Amino acid sequence: MRASVLLNPRQVEALPNATPFGYQQLQPTVTGPVLQCLRHVLVARKKQLRGRAGQDAMVKKAAKKPAMEAEPKRRRKSAVSSPPAASPQIAEPKRRRKSVVSSSPRPTASPQTGRARSVEEAVPKGAESSVTSARATEPEDRGIAFLRLSAECRPSTTVSQLIYFNKESLTVGRMPNCDIVMDSTRFPQMISRTHARLVTTNVGTPQQEWAIHDCKSMNGVTVNGEAVGVSGRTLRMGDVVNFGKRVVPPEFEFIFEAPQSSGLAEELLVQMKRIADLEQELQKSEKKREAIPKGLKISELSNELACCVCKDWLVHAATIQCSHTFCWSCIDQWLQTKQFVCPVCRKEVTREPVRTRAVDAVVQKTVSQISAEEQAEFAARIKKAEVEDSTSQKHLEDLERQINEALRAGKKFFHINQLWGKKDKETFKKGVNQYPAGNARERYCKLTGMTVQWVHSADSTQLNVALHNVGLGALVDRPEDEIRQRLLMFLRYG
């Protein structure tokens, strides 16, 4: 996409590599609001050139007709009969004569004889004043900014086609005492009595500026679709100024035109600076985007997905109530030692760990990106954990089979609600120690009626009796919640 800086057609001809609507040597990449602004200015400039070409043609046609009618015959005859004056520079070198000829006005042909005549002879005296006055009314008045009525405008009353900034302050409104009078029959009172004020500052200096202020009008003033406040807004070349409501077709829409000598080079430098700033911002954003890592590093993940007990990748991750995660086998062995606290934060553990399969999936995907040797080691640990699970399941199946055989033989088991004797306690202790942890231990305790449901439903007397039976007499008469938590842990870990 090329960014064009709008210039006057005469100035465009003087620039290299120019096109009819702008200077296109500068080809930076712009996006967003700047691109929309440049497009808007380009469209406004095209409309200006079309309107200006039509006005030039009308002025020239009006000036040419009275000039030809007022030309006296005596002037024409003298122009025909008078021979061309001899050039005083004939004796000069050729190079000098060429420069003189090139600097002289281009001759035109006489309609009577076809003889070439100068521009001064072709334009009679009577027409010179009319042409001069017509040129003075053209919108290309140098040094004076103006508002030009938009080509799309359809005013319902007579409106000045050009509004010149020929005073430091001009008032616009529907009252006759305003400098610029506007009123609408389509939308009565759309223009306030004193609607807006046109201000010129720093007159006659390179910092000359033109601004528009809203005089607290009812329907407001907009520049490029944005409302103008009492504080005003500085106008730039090609700005679209609308007085009153924005209707279709526009009623009072004008295009701002700055004088040709109003710092065109400065405007170009401003545009170049804006484009350079945008490019710098784009480069900074790209650098920030590149600085953001596209993915997490394996070294960072290894610290988060490592077990605090074995210091290796998590295998069959299990989370305890303080939210710390360990390998299932690691935390299981830790709790079997009757250390019912977290290995990391030392908070009390009153419930069995919970498998965290989401963490297992993350670990599996992370390990797939490490070296083949480490992957093989991780696979061996997974296989060992699965063997332990299958062994525990086999013990549970063997226990179930023995229990079913004992029930078929008519054997009865003592109940946890009854106070056991010394022999019963030793028999229970010998049998339950065969299953240090897990489902098999819980199933063995179920033979006496001690289950998770029983622990939660038993009263204080029954809980104290159970403590005596399983060898936890030191906890008798403790709070019920503490007793229940300890018995639940006994079901899984002793």
C-alpha positions in Angstrom: 0.0 0.0 0.0 1.4 3.4 -0.9 0.9 6.5 1.2 0.2 9.6 -0.9 0.8 13.2 0.3 -1.7 15.5 -1.5 -0.2 18.4 -3.5 -1.6 21.1 -5.8 -1.6 20.1 -9.5 0.9 22.9 -10.4 3.3 21.7 -7.6 2.9 18.1 -8.7 4.2 19.0 -12.2 7.3 20.4 -10.6 8.0 17.2 -8.6 9.8 14.2 -10.0 8.0 10.9 -10.2 4.7 12.6 -9.7 1.1 11.4 -10.4 -2.0 13.6 -11.0 -3.0 13.3 -7.3 0.1 13.0 -5.2 3.7 12.5 -4.7 4.4 8.8 -4.5 8.2 8.4 -3.9 7.5 7.7 -0.2 6.3 4.1 0.1 6.1 3.2 3.8 3.6 0.7 5.1 0.8 2.2 7.1 -2.3 0.6 8.6 -5.3 1.6 10.7 -6.4 5.2 11.3 -3.6 6.8 9.3 -4.5 4.8 6.2 -8.2 5.8 6.5 -7.2 9.4 7.0 -5.0 9.4 3.9 -7.8 7.8 1.8 -10.3 10.4 3.0 -8.0 13.3 2.1 -7.3 11.7 -1.3 -11.1 11.5 -2.1 -11.6 15.1 -0.9 -8.7 16.3 -3.1 -10.1 14.6 -6.2 -13.5 16.3 -5.6 -11.6 19.6 -5.2 -9.8 19.2 -8.5 -13.0 18.3 -10.4 -14.8 21.4 -9.0 -11.8 23.6 -9.6 -11.5 22.5 -13.3 -15.2 23.3 -13.8 -14.9 26.8 -12.2 -11.7 27.6 -14.3 -13.6 26.7 -17.5 -16.6 28.9 -16.6 -14.3 31.9 -15.7 -12.3 31.6 -18.9 -15.4 31.3 -21.0 -17.0 34.4 -19.3 -13.8 36.4 -19.8 -13.2 35.5 -23.4 -16.6 36.5 -24.8 -16.7 40.2 -23.7 -13.0 40.5 -24.6 -13.6 39.5 -28.2 -16.6 41.8 -28.5 -14.9 44.8 -27.1 -11.8 44.6 -29.2 -11.8 47.6 -31.6 -11.2 47.2 -35.3 -8.5 49.9 -35.3 -6.5 47.8 -32.8 -6.9 44.8 -34.9 -5.7 46.6 -38.1 -2.7 48.1 -36.4 -1.8 44.6 -35.2 -2.0 43.3 -38.8 -0.1 46.2 -40.4 2.6 46.7 -37.9 5.7 44.7 -38.7 7.4 42.7 -36.0 10.1 44.7 -34.2 13.7 43.8 -34.7 15.3 42.0 -31.8 18.2 44.0 -30.3 19.9 40.8 -29.3 20.6 39.5 -32.8 24.3 40.2 -32.6 24.6 38.1 -29.4 25.8 34.5 -29.4 23.3 31.8 -30.3 23.1 30.6 -26.7 22.0 34.0 -25.5 19.5 34.4 -28.3 17.9 31.0 -27.5 17.5 32.0 -23.9 15.8 35.3 -24.9 13.4 33.5 -27.3 12.5 30.9 -24.7 11.8 33.5 -22.1 9.4 35.5 -24.4 5.7 34.9 -24.4 4.4 32.3 -26.9 2.9 34.1 -29.9 -0.7 33.4 -31.1 -2.1 33.5 -34.6 -4.2 36.5 -35.8 -7.7 35.5 -36.9 -7.5 37.9 -39.9 -4.1 37.2 -41.5 -2.8 34.2 -39.6 0.3 36.2 -38.7 1.8 35.4 -35.4 1.3 38.0 -32.7 2.2 38.2 -29.1 0.0 37.5 -26.1 -0.2 41.2 -25.3 -1.6 42.0 -28.7 -4.0 39.0 -28.7 -5.7 40.2 -25.5 -7.3 43.7 -25.9 -7.2 46.4 -23.2 -10.9 46.1 -22.4 -10.6 42.4 -21.7 -7.5 42.6 -19.6 -9.4 44.0 -16.7 -12.1 41.4 -16.9 -9.6 38.6 -17.1 -7.7 40.0 -14.2 -10.8 40.3 -12.1 -11.9 36.8 -13.0 -8.5 35.4 -12.0 -8.7 37.3 -8.7 -12.0 35.5 -7.8 -10.6 32.1 -8.5 -10.2 29.8 -5.4 -6.5 29.6 -6.0 -6.0 32.9 -4.2 -2.5 32.6 -2.7 -2.1 33.4 1.0 -5.8 33.1 1.9 -7.4 29.9 3.1 -11.1 29.2 2.2 -13.9 26.7 2.6 -15.2 25.4 -0.7 -18.8 24.1 -1.0 -18.8 20.3 -1.5 -19.8 19.0 -4.9 -22.3 16.7 -3.2 -24.0 19.6 -1.4 -27.6 20.5 -2.2 -28.3 23.7 -0.2 -32.0 24.7 -0.1 -31.1 28.5 0.0 -28.4 30.6 -1.7 -25.0 29.9 -0.1 -21.6 31.3 -0.9 -19.6 28.8 -2.9 -16.4 30.0 -1.2 -15.9 31.3 2.4 -12.5 33.1 2.6 -10.6 33.4 5.9 -10.0 37.1 5.1 -10.4 38.2 8.7 -9.0 37.1 12.0 -12.4 36.1 13.1 -15.6 35.3 11.1 -19.0 34.5 12.5 -21.3 32.0 10.8 -25.0 31.9 11.6 -28.5 32.6 10.3 -28.7 36.2 11.6 -28.0 39.0 9.1 -25.3 40.5 11.3 -23.1 37.4 10.9 -20.2 37.6 8.5 -21.4 34.3 6.8 -25.2 33.9 6.7 -26.6 30.4 6.3 -30.2 29.2 6.6 -32.1 26.2 5.5 -35.7 25.8 4.3 -35.6 22.0 4.4 -34.6 22.1 8.1 -35.6 25.4 9.6 -33.5 26.6 12.5 -30.9 23.9 11.8 -28.3 26.7 11.8 -28.3 28.7 15.1 -28.3 32.4 15.3 -24.5 32.4 15.9 -23.5 28.9 14.9 -19.7 28.9 14.6 -16.6 31.1 14.5 -13.8 30.8 12.0 -10.5 32.0 13.4 -7.1 32.7 11.8 -4.0 32.9 14.1 -0.4 33.9 13.6 -1.3 35.8 10.5 1.6 36.4 8.1 3.9 33.9 9.8 5.0 30.4 8.8 3.0 29.2 11.9 -0.2 30.6 10.5 -3.2 28.3 11.4 -6.9 28.2 10.8 -9.4 26.9 13.3 -13.2 26.5 13.7 -15.1 26.9 17.0 -18.6 25.9 17.9 -20.6 28.7 19.5 -22.7 26.4 21.6 -25.0 25.7 18.6 -28.0 23.4 18.8 -27.0 21.0 16.0 -23.2 21.5 16.3 -20.3 21.5 13.8 -18.4 18.4 12.7 -14.9 18.1 11.1 -14.4 14.7 9.3 -17.4 13.4 11.2 -16.1 14.4 14.7 -17.9 17.0 16.7 -16.1 20.3 17.4 -16.3 21.8 20.9 -16.1 25.4 22.2 -12.3 25.0 22.4 -12.2 24.6 18.7 -10.3 22.5 16.2 -7.4 23.3 13.9 -8.2 22.7 10.2 -6.0 20.8 7.9 -5.9 20.6 4.1 -8.9 18.5 2.8 -10.9 18.5 6.1 -14.6 18.1 5.6 -16.5 20.7 7.6 -20.3 20.3 8.1 -22.5 22.9 9.7 -25.7 21.6 11.4 -27.2 18.2 11.1 -25.6 15.6 8.8 -28.2 14.9 6.2 -28.3 13.3 2.8 -27.7 15.1 0.6 -25.5 17.4 2.7 -26.9 20.9 3.3 -23.9 22.8 4.4 -20.8 20.7 3.8 -17.5 22.4 2.9 -14.0 21.4 2.1 -11.1 23.3 3.7 -8.4 24.5 1.3 -5.2 26.0 2.7 -3.2 28.5 0.6 -0.6 27.0 -1.7 2.2 28.7 0.1 1.2 27.4 3.6 4.1 25.2 4.5 3.7 22.3 2.0 7.1 21.0 2.9 6.3 21.2 6.6 3.1 19.2 5.9 5.2 16.6 4.1 7.6 16.4 7.0 4.8 16.0 9.4 3.4 13.1 7.4 6.8 11.5 7.1 7.3 11.8 10.8 4.0 10.2 11.6 4.7 7.3 9.2 8.2 6.9 10.8 6.6 6.8 14.3 4.1 4.2 13.2 6.9 2.1 11.8 8.8 2.3 15.0 5.7 1.3 17.0 5.2 -1.6 14.7 8.8 -2.7 15.1 8.5 -2.5 18.9 5.4 -4.6 18.9 7.0 -7.2 16.6 10.0 -7.4 19.0 7.7 -7.8 22.0 5.9 -10.5 20.1 9.1 -12.3 19.3 10.3 -11.9 22.9 7.2 -13.9 24.1 8.1 -17.6 24.1 6.0 -19.6 21.8 6.0 -22.6 24.1 7.1 -23.5 27.7 10.6 -24.8 28.1 11.0 -28.4 29.2 13.4 -27.3 31.9 10.7 -25.1 33.4 8.0 -27.9 33.2 10.3 -30.5 34.7 10.4 -28.6 38.0 6.6 -28.3 38.1 5.9 -31.9 37.1 8.4 -33.6 39.4 7.5 -35.5 42.5 8.9 -33.9 45.7 9.6 -37.4 47.2 11.4 -39.2 44.4 12.5 -36.0 42.5 11.5 -37.5 39.2 8.6 -37.2 36.7 5.2 -37.8 38.3 3.9 -41.4 37.8 0.2 -42.0 38.4 -0.1 -38.5 40.0 -2.0 -38.3 43.3 -3.0 -35.0 45.1 -3.6 -34.7 48.8 -5.9 -32.1 50.5 -3.2 -29.4 50.7 -3.1 -29.5 46.8 0.5 -30.9 46.6 0.9 -33.7 44.0 3.1 -36.8 44.2 3.5 -40.1 42.6 0.9 -42.5 43.9 3.4 -45.0 45.1 5.5 -42.3 46.8 2.6 -40.8 48.8 1.2 -44.2 49.5 4.4 -45.4 51.1 4.8 -42.1 53.0 1.4 -42.5 54.6 2.0 -46.2 55.5 4.7 -45.0 57.9 1.9 -43.3 59.9 3.2 -39.9 59.0 -0.1 -38.3 58.2 1.4 -34.9 57.2 2.3 -33.5 53.8 5.9 -34.1 52.9 6.2 -30.5 51.6 4.2 -28.2 53.8 3.7 -30.5 56.8 0.0 -29.9 56.9 -2.1 -32.7 58.4 -3.5 -35.3 56.0 -6.9 -36.6 57.1 -8.1 -38.1 53.8 -6.6 -40.5 51.3 -5.0 -39.1 48.1 -6.9 -38.6 44.9 -5.6 -39.6 41.5 -5.1 -36.6 39.1 -5.4 -38.0 35.6 -5.1 -34.5 33.9 -1.6 -34.1 35.4 -0.8 -37.6 34.0 -1.7 -36.4 30.5 0.4 -33.2 30.8 3.4 -35.3 32.0 3.0 -37.8 29.1 3.0 -35.0 26.5 6.0 -33.3 28.1 8.0 -36.5 28.3 7.4 -37.1 24.6 9.7 -34.1 23.9 12.7 -35.2 25.9 15.5 -37.5 24.9 14.9 -41.1 24.0 17.0 -42.3 27.0 14.9 -40.4 29.5 11.7 -41.6 27.8 12.8 -45.2 28.2 13.5 -44.6 31.9 10.0 -43.0 32.4 8.4 -45.9 30.5 10.1 -48.4 32.9 8.7 -46.5 35.9 5.2 -46.6 34.5 5.5 -50.3 33.9 6.7 -50.8 37.5 3.7 -48.9 38.9 1.3 -50.9 36.8 2.8 -54.1 38.1 2.3 -52.9 41.7 -1.4 -52.1 40.8 -1.9 -55.5 39.4 -0.3 -57.1 42.5 -2.6 -55.2 44.8 -5.6 -56.2 42.7 -4.5 -59.9 42.9 -4.3 -59.7 46.7 -7.8 -58.2 46.8 -9.1 -61.1 44.6 -7.4 -63.7 46.8 -8.9 -62.1 49.9 -12.4 -62.1 48.4 -12.1 -65.7 47.6 -11.0 -66.7 51.1 -13.8 -64.6 52.6 -16.4 -66.3 50.4 -15.0 -69.8 51.4 -15.2 -68.9 55.1 -18.8 -67.7 54.8 -19.8 -70.8 52.9 -18.2 -72.9 55.8 -20.4 -71.1 58.3 -17.7 -69.2 60.0 -18.6 -65.9 61.8 -16.5 -62.8 62.4 -16.5 -60.6 65.5 -18.1 -57.2 65.1 -16.4 -53.8 65.6 -19.2 -52.6 67.9 -18.4 -55.3 70.5 -15.4 -54.9 72.8 -12.8 -57.5 71.8 -10.7 -59.6 74.0 -6.9 -59.9 73.8 -7.0 -62.9 71.6 -9.5 -61.3 69.2 -7.3 -58.2 69.0 -4.2 -60.3 68.1 -6.1 -62.3 65.5 -7.4 -59.1 63.8 -3.9 -57.4 64.0 -2.2 -60.5 62.4 -4.7 -60.6 59.6 -4.9 -56.9 58.8 -1.1 -56.5 58.7 -1.0 -58.8 55.7 -2.5 -55.9 53.7 -0.5 -52.8 54.6 -2.6 -50.4 52.5 -5.1 -50.2 49.7 -8.4 -51.8 48.8 -7.4 -55.2 50.3 -6.9 -53.7 53.8 -10.2 -51.9 53.5 -11.9 -55.1 52.5 -10.4 -57.0 55.4 -11.7 -54.4 57.9 -15.1 -54.7 56.3 -15.4 -58.2 57.7 -15.8 -56.7 61.2 -18.3 -54.2 60.0 -15.9 -51.2 60.0 -16.5 -49.3 56.8 -16.4 -45.7 55.7 -20.2 -45.5 56.1 -19.9 -47.0 59.6 -17.2 -44.5 60.7 -19.4 -41.5 59.6 -22.6 -42.9 61.3 -21.2 -44.3 64.6 -21.7 -42.4 67.9 -19.0 -41.5 70.4 -19.4 -44.7 72.4 -19.0 -46.9 69.4 -16.1 -44.9 68.1 -14.3 -45.3 71.4 -14.9 -49.0 71.4 -13.5 -49.2 67.9 -10.4 -47.4 69.0 -9.8 -50.0 71.8 -10.3 -52.9 69.3 -7.9 -51.7 66.6 -5.1 -50.7 69.1 -5.6 -46.9 69.1 -6.6 -46.5 72.7 -4.5 -43.3 73.1 -7.2 -41.4 71.1 -10.1 -42.3 73.4 -12.3 -39.4 74.4 -10.8 -37.1 71.7 -13.2 -35.0 69.6 -15.4 -37.1 67.4 -14.2 -35.5 64.2 -10.6 -36.3 65.1 -11.5 -39.9 65.9 -13.4 -40.3 62.6 -10.5 -38.9 60.6 -8.1 -41.3 62.3 -10.2 -44.4 61.8 -10.7 -43.5 58.1 -6.9 -43.3 57.7 -6.7 -46.7 59.6 -8.9 -48.3 57.0 -6.4 -47.4 54.2 -3.0 -47.2 56.0 -3.3 -48.5 59.5 
